[in-house]
Amino acid sequence: MSSALLAACVSPGLERHAAPHRYGCAAEGVELSAGDVWQIEFPCVGVADPARSREHGDDCCATDWTFDEALPSWNVDVPAGASFRVEVRVEVAGRAAPSPWLDIGGWGAWPAEDLAPTTFADGAVEVDLLRCARVCTRARFRLRTRELAAGEVLRVARFGAVFTRSQELAGNARFVEEQRAASPALGGPGRVAHASAADDAPATWPARLRLVPLRHQYAEGPELGPRVCSPTSVAMVLDAHGVDVPTREVAALLYDGEHDLYGNWNRAVQGAYLLGVPGRVTRLATWFEAASLLDHAGPLVISIAAEEGQLRGAPYTRTGGHLMVLVGFDLETDEALVLDPATPVGDEAPRRYALDDLETVWLARGGFAYVLGR
């Protein structure tokens, strides 16, 4: 008989996100032994029980907060040969019973017959993101383990999730001029805050960060190159934090064999953690949030999708999904400074993309980002 470990909102929200996103409270430092099943509930993103809120000190609770998308990520220390799966269950408004447990990712080998489903009547897990057709009021995650030997411990160093009201995305992604002036990373008109291989970092850039050298995904060959924008971007940010790992090795670690892809978001931050750099997946809605994270955490890996003509100056005309590294801004030209792994080999300069364009292809399309090193 397995034991169950339950946590509820053990650490108030890591950061305050503007609507439509909210980062749920995070759990840290939980240790699991063989047979343990660990669960964490996020009452602070649903219709909170006042007594429960008082008991757990949920100062991030919002009684009117609902969501239809949930994106978890984690940093877990996994003993060699062990594995784990993460599952999610949601309460759907108007439904008498919660959803079944749904598989949303993990690490290590796991028998296919023991995997939870990924769909239910009101939604589905799309690789690493739960999308629901109806509004949800509460979420619970659980982590199951396998192949832990006697005396071995699997440690959950961090677990968190971002909850989103997708219907509010389009109306919330427009750039607000005041955010530029207020941001500590932007520093006001005319200030360039970035770190690149070609330029000296400004004095206010975090001293613990090395300059970020551009890596080229197509340097990995014609078969692997087109598929590894995420590992290439992760490798660049790892390098910024002093962890120099060949891109091909990062790609092998991050590869998701279940879906045959290299761009699984929760695997990306888990892989970075195993290489020595903690992190999480988040979703941003404003440039103020992006600039604040740049200033305090360093370069961000951002996920975009672009139709033809939407991202001027890019080395591609369109993309259904692509990741790159945001390193700063140039307010004299209203541009973002980006290390784009699709940049042709031999071109080492950061790309300059118009802020308006990035709003369209990044913030308005969900604002997904890896925050590594924090």
C-alpha positions in Angstrom: 0.0 0.0 0.0 1.5 3.4 -1.0 1.5 6.3 1.2 0.1 9.7 0.1 1.8 13.0 0.8 -0.4 16.1 0.4 0.7 19.7 0.2 -1.5 22.7 -0.4 -0.1 26.1 -1.4 3.0 25.7 0.8 4.8 28.8 -0.4 2.9 31.9 -1.6 3.2 32.8 -5.3 6.6 33.2 -6.7 5.6 36.2 -8.7 2.5 38.2 -9.4 1.4 37.8 -13.0 -0.8 40.2 -14.8 -4.1 38.7 -16.1 -4.6 36.4 -17.9 -1.9 34.3 -16.2 -1.3 33.4 -12.6 1.7 31.4 -11.2 0.4 29.1 -8.6 2.2 28.5 -5.3 5.2 26.3 -5.4 6.3 23.3 -3.3 9.9 22.9 -2.5 12.1 20.3 -0.8 9.7 17.3 -0.7 11.3 13.9 -0.4 9.7 10.7 -1.6 10.6 7.1 -0.9 9.6 3.9 -2.6 5.8 3.6 -2.8 5.1 7.3 -2.0 2.5 9.2 -4.0 2.9 13.0 -3.6 0.1 15.4 -4.3 -0.2 19.2 -4.3 -3.4 21.2 -4.6 -3.7 24.8 -5.9 -6.7 26.3 -4.1 -5.3 29.7 -4.6 -6.2 29.7 -8.3 -9.8 28.6 -7.7 -12.8 29.4 -5.6 -10.9 29.3 -2.3 -12.4 27.8 0.9 -12.0 30.6 3.4 -11.2 28.3 6.3 -8.6 26.5 4.1 -7.1 29.8 3.2 -6.7 30.8 6.8 -5.2 27.4 7.7 -2.6 27.5 5.0 -2.0 31.3 4.9 -2.9 31.5 1.2 -2.4 35.2 0.7 -2.3 34.6 -3.1 -5.9 33.3 -3.1 -8.4 34.9 -5.4 -12.0 33.8 -4.9 -13.0 34.8 -8.4 -10.0 33.3 -10.2 -10.8 30.6 -12.8 -8.8 29.1 -15.6 -8.9 26.9 -18.7 -5.2 26.1 -19.2 -2.7 24.7 -16.8 1.0 24.4 -17.4 3.1 22.7 -14.7 6.9 22.4 -14.4 9.3 20.9 -11.9 12.8 20.4 -10.7 13.3 16.9 -9.4 16.4 15.0 -8.2 16.0 11.5 -9.7 18.2 8.6 -8.6 19.8 6.6 -11.4 17.3 4.1 -12.8 14.3 5.7 -11.1 11.4 7.4 -12.8 8.3 9.5 -12.1 5.1 10.7 -13.7 3.2 13.9 -13.1 -0.6 13.8 -13.3 -3.3 16.5 -13.1 -6.9 16.6 -12.0 -9.2 19.6 -12.3 -12.5 20.6 -11.0 -14.7 21.9 -13.9 -17.4 24.5 -13.3 -20.8 23.0 -13.4 -19.6 19.4 -13.2 -20.4 17.3 -10.2 -17.2 15.3 -10.3 -13.6 16.3 -11.0 -11.8 15.1 -14.1 -9.9 11.8 -14.1 -6.1 11.9 -13.4 -4.4 13.0 -16.6 -0.8 12.3 -17.5 1.2 15.5 -18.2 4.8 14.4 -18.2 7.6 12.9 -16.3 11.1 11.5 -16.4 12.6 8.1 -17.0 11.1 4.9 -18.4 7.5 4.1 -17.6 5.3 1.2 -18.7 2.8 2.4 -21.3 0.0 0.3 -19.8 0.4 2.2 -16.5 0.2 5.7 -18.0 -2.9 7.8 -17.1 -5.1 9.0 -20.0 -4.5 12.4 -21.6 -8.0 13.3 -22.5 -11.4 13.6 -20.9 -14.8 15.1 -21.8 -13.9 18.7 -21.2 -10.3 18.9 -22.3 -6.9 17.3 -23.1 -3.2 17.4 -22.3 -1.4 18.7 -25.4 2.1 17.3 -24.7 2.9 19.5 -21.7 -0.2 21.9 -21.4 -3.7 21.1 -20.2 -6.3 22.8 -22.2 -10.0 22.7 -21.2 -13.1 23.7 -23.1 -14.8 24.7 -20.0 -13.8 26.9 -17.0 -12.0 25.2 -14.2 -12.0 26.3 -10.5 -9.3 24.1 -8.9 -6.3 21.9 -9.8 -4.5 19.1 -8.1 -1.3 17.5 -9.2 0.3 14.3 -8.1 3.7 12.6 -8.7 4.1 8.9 -8.8 7.5 7.1 -8.7 8.9 3.8 -9.9 12.1 1.9 -9.4 13.2 3.6 -6.2 15.5 1.2 -4.3 15.2 0.8 -0.6 16.8 3.8 1.1 16.7 5.9 -2.1 14.9 9.3 -2.1 13.4 11.2 -5.0 13.5 14.9 -4.1 11.1 17.4 -5.5 13.2 20.6 -5.3 10.5 22.7 -6.9 7.0 22.3 -8.3 4.8 25.0 -9.7 2.2 25.7 -12.3 0.8 28.6 -14.4 -2.9 28.9 -14.8 -4.4 30.9 -17.7 -7.6 32.4 -18.9 -7.1 31.9 -22.6 -10.0 34.0 -23.6 -8.2 37.1 -22.2 -5.0 36.6 -24.1 -5.7 38.7 -27.1 -6.9 41.7 -25.1 -4.0 41.6 -22.7 -0.9 41.4 -24.9 -0.7 44.9 -26.2 2.3 46.9 -25.2 1.8 49.6 -22.6 4.2 52.6 -23.0 4.4 53.2 -19.3 5.8 49.7 -18.8 8.9 50.6 -20.8 9.7 53.6 -18.6 8.9 51.8 -15.4 10.9 48.6 -16.0 14.2 48.2 -14.1 15.7 46.2 -16.9 14.8 48.7 -19.6 16.0 51.7 -17.6 14.3 54.4 -19.6 14.6 55.7 -23.1 17.8 55.1 -25.0 19.1 52.5 -22.6 20.3 49.2 -24.1 20.2 46.4 -21.5 21.5 43.1 -22.9 24.2 40.6 -22.8 25.7 39.2 -26.0 29.0 37.8 -27.3 29.6 40.9 -29.3 29.0 43.6 -26.7 30.0 44.4 -23.2 27.2 43.9 -20.7 26.1 47.2 -19.0 27.0 47.7 -15.4 23.6 46.9 -14.1 23.4 43.5 -15.8 23.7 40.7 -13.1 27.4 40.2 -12.5 26.9 36.4 -12.0 26.0 36.1 -15.7 28.5 35.4 -18.3 28.1 36.9 -21.8 25.8 34.8 -23.9 27.4 33.2 -26.9 25.1 32.5 -29.9 24.7 28.8 -30.8 23.3 27.7 -34.2 20.8 24.8 -34.3 21.7 24.0 -37.9 25.3 23.4 -36.9 24.0 20.1 -35.6 23.5 18.7 -39.1 20.6 18.5 -41.6 18.6 15.8 -39.7 18.9 17.1 -36.1 19.4 20.8 -36.7 15.8 21.7 -37.8 14.4 20.0 -34.7 16.5 21.4 -31.8 15.7 25.1 -31.4 14.7 24.4 -27.7 17.8 22.5 -26.7 20.0 25.0 -28.5 18.3 27.9 -26.7 18.6 26.0 -23.4 22.3 25.4 -24.0 22.9 29.1 -24.6 21.3 30.0 -21.3 23.1 27.2 -19.5 26.3 28.7 -20.8 25.3 32.1 -19.5 25.1 30.5 -16.0 28.5 28.9 -16.4 27.4 25.4 -17.5 29.0 24.7 -20.9 27.4 21.5 -22.4 27.5 20.6 -26.1 24.2 21.3 -27.8 23.9 17.7 -29.0 24.2 16.4 -25.4 21.5 18.8 -24.2 19.3 17.7 -27.1 19.7 14.0 -26.1 18.8 14.8 -22.5 15.7 16.8 -23.4 14.4 14.5 -26.1 10.8 13.3 -25.5 10.5 9.8 -26.9 6.8 9.6 -26.2 6.0 12.4 -28.6 9.2 12.3 -30.7 10.1 15.9 -30.1 12.8 18.1 -28.5 10.6 21.0 -27.5 8.7 19.6 -24.5 8.6 22.6 -22.1 8.6 20.7 -18.8 11.4 18.4 -20.0 13.5 21.4 -20.9 13.5 22.9 -17.4 13.9 19.5 -15.8 16.8 18.7 -18.0 18.4 22.1 -17.3 18.0 21.4 -13.6 19.8 18.0 -13.9 22.6 19.9 -15.6 22.9 22.2 -12.7 20.6 25.2 -13.4 17.2 25.3 -11.8 14.2 26.8 -13.6 10.6 26.8 -14.4 8.2 27.3 -17.3 6.1 30.5 -17.0 3.8 32.6 -19.1 4.1 36.4 -19.5 1.6 38.9 -20.6 3.5 42.2 -20.5 6.9 43.6 -21.3 7.2 44.8 -17.7 7.2 41.2 -16.6 9.7 40.2 -19.2 12.0 43.1 -18.4 11.8 42.4 -14.7 12.8 38.7 -15.2 15.6 39.7 -17.5 17.0 42.0 -14.8 16.7 39.5 -12.0 17.0 36.1 -13.6 18.9 36.7 -16.9 18.1 35.7 -20.5 14.8 34.1 -21.2 14.0 31.3 -23.6 10.7 32.3 -25.3 8.4 30.3 -27.5 6.9 31.9 -30.6 4.7 31.1 -33.6 4.6 33.3 -36.6 2.7 33.6 -39.9 4.4 35.1 -43.0 5.4 38.7 -42.4 4.7 38.7 -38.7 8.4 38.6 -37.6 10.4 41.0 -39.8 14.1 40.2 -40.1 13.8 36.6 -39.0 15.8 33.9 -40.9 12.5 32.1 -41.7 9.2 33.3 -43.2 6.9 31.5 -40.9 7.0 29.0 -38.0 4.4 26.9 -36.3 6.6 26.8 -33.2 10.1 28.1 -32.5 12.2 28.9 -29.4 14.9 31.6 -29.0 16.7 33.6 -26.3 15.5 37.1 -25.3 18.5 39.0 -23.9 17.4 42.6 -23.8 16.0 45.7 -25.4 17.0 48.8 -27.4 14.6 51.5 -26.7 16.0 53.9 -29.3 14.8 51.6 -32.0 11.9 49.9 -30.1 13.5 46.5 -30.7 14.2 43.4 -28.7 17.6 41.8 -28.8 17.4 38.1 -29.4 19.7 35.2 -29.9 17.8 33.2 -32.5 19.2 29.6 -32.9 18.0 29.6 -36.5 20.5 32.4 -37.4 22.7 31.1 -40.2 26.0 29.7 -39.2 28.7 32.4 -39.4 26.4 35.2 -38.3 27.2 35.8 -34.6 25.2 39.1 -34.0 22.0 39.2 -32.0 18.9 39.6 -34.1 16.9 42.7 -33.6 13.1 42.1 -33.7 10.5 44.9 -33.4 8.7 44.9 -30.1 5.4 45.1 -31.9 6.3 42.0 -33.9 7.3 40.0 -30.8 4.0 41.0 -29.1 2.2 39.4 -31.9 4.2 36.2 -32.2 5.0 35.7 -28.5 2.9 37.5 -25.9 -0.4 37.3 -27.9 0.3 33.6 -28.5 0.6 32.7 -24.9 3.8 34.3 -23.7 5.5 31.0 -22.9 9.0 31.2 -21.5 11.7 29.2 -19.6 13.1 31.0 -16.7 16.5 29.4 -15.9 18.8 30.2 -13.0 16.1 31.4 -10.6 
